[in-house]
Amino acid sequence: MNLVHTISSETLELSTISDILFYNKTLELSEESISKINTCRDYLNNRMLEQDDPIYGINTGFGSLYNVKISKDKLTQLQENLVMSHACGIGDQVPNAVVKLMLLLKIQSLSYGHSGVQLETVQRLVDFYNNDILPIIYTQGSLGASGDLAPLAHLALPLIGKGEVFHDGKVKPASEIMEQFNWQPITLLSKEGLALLNGTQFMSAYGVHLLLKSYKLSYLADLIGSISLDAFDGRIEPFNELVHLVRPHNGQLKTAERVREFLDGSQLISQQKQHVQDPYSFRCIPQVHGATKDTLEFIHKTIKTEINSVTDNPNVFVGENEIISGGNFHGQPLALALDYLKIAMAELGNISERRIYQLISGLRGLPTFLVDNPGLNSGFMIPQYTAASIVSANKQLATPASVDSIVSSNGQEDHVSMGANSATQAYTLVYNVEKILAIELLNASQAITFRKPTTSSPLIEAFLNSYQSEVQFVTQDLIFHDLMKKSVQFITDFSIENELLFD
């Protein structure tokens, strides 16, 4: 397998990014990208020699200071001042996995040859990526409108030898990394600081990271829901394809198909039932899980467009001899998509918690709270409380951030997307859903064991054998926190092929 990914104009797919991350591939610039970067920079250099007229962000101030003309001998200082003054992030550190994606997506955006950066600058970002030199970035500070100014300023600081990076398990000054790798700080030329700071790579990186995780959790929700259905002695009829062909939402059809496949060969699902219907949290799995799948497809389309775009400003068009100041940095498409992601994933957690509740309720021959001697043992009573508290927290996080706006830069930036808040809220929410599903799996594994010797499907039995080697059956009360942590870790470590995630 080729362990090098080449940056080019070929569409960057989510599945490609998944492979880059899974196989820890390094990056290289294609000859096409190198040519585009050099051509654009040469054009900009010549343009600056030929004219003194103000061009926003190249020889002017920024934001509401756009009318302030900057002399040619101050253009490097202008760009370095921009990077330093905009490094105003605060709060928690952005997770390393997201920072690495920010590097990848910034490199991709700059490679199209519409940003006016030096090849040396882009190559240094590639070097950061390949050597796992991850700038320290903070979660708070972006309005998601002039792009992600504050986070991207922290991403850019190490290029000029400033700020901090995470490398070899430690936080280090960027100046130390420069010495270690025998690098000189980049001397930023006209427009480069703005090209680095304008853009949506903070929001986009969160979006890619969370979309990959959400596809995985969507698959696992179907699998864990199928285990719960079998453990609850549920009925297979609501998953019959005929039901879904007369309401043919793609996600609904796919979910029902998956559940049928997961339960194929189950003795439990095919045994005689004493009840005519199941509660909605079981019977309506295709409708609820399916709607989330359809939402993920919309979000996927939005994010795929974004990560294959130029999102800094102004844009340089060499062939047309134009430098145009526009608004491609505005994060509204991502803000709406990330808010939609929050709502859709919150619902996966919501219905999962309802199945947890049904499993512990002492129904259909299962012991109350899924433990022998209830009363003496509280059993699985309180894990459901934990799931319920997380579900309610997710309802609060799912409130759209994109309906808000606030004026900045002396009124020049008078409508902002708040997509960065959507992104960080979505991060917390999606990881919360993972915890809820882990609690459901803990309950479903316990419940289905009470059905022995009658078995589930070969697929589910194999999955549970692997799970139960990590998470034990509970015979009497113990510290459930430890079991829940093991269950979360099992889900985190569980790997699913791209073909299953994105089909």
Secondary structure, DSSP 8 states (H G I E B T S, - for coil): ---EEEE-SS---HHHHHHHHHTT-EEEE-HHHHHHHHHHHHHHHHHHHH--S--TTTSB-SGGGTT-B--GGGHHHHHHHHHHHH---EEEE--HHHHHHHHHHHHHHHTTS-S---HHHHHHHHHHHHTT-EE--EEE---SSSSSHHHHHHHHGGGGT-SEEEETTEEEEHHHHHHHTT-------TTHHHHHHSS-HHHHHHHHHHHHHHHHHHHHHHHHHHHHHHHTT--SGGG-HHHHHTS--HHHHHHHHHHHHHTTT-HHHHS--S-S---HHHHTHHHHHHHHHHHHHHHHHHHHHHHTS--SSSEEETTTTEEE---TT--HHHHHHHHHHHHHHHHHHHHHHHHHHHHTTT-TT--GGGSSSBTTB-TTHHHHHHHHHHHHHHHHHTS-STT----BGGGTB-----HHHHHHHHHHHHHHHHHHHHHHHHHHHHHHHTTTTS---HHHHHHHHHHHTTS---SS---HHHHHHHHHHHHHH----HHHH--
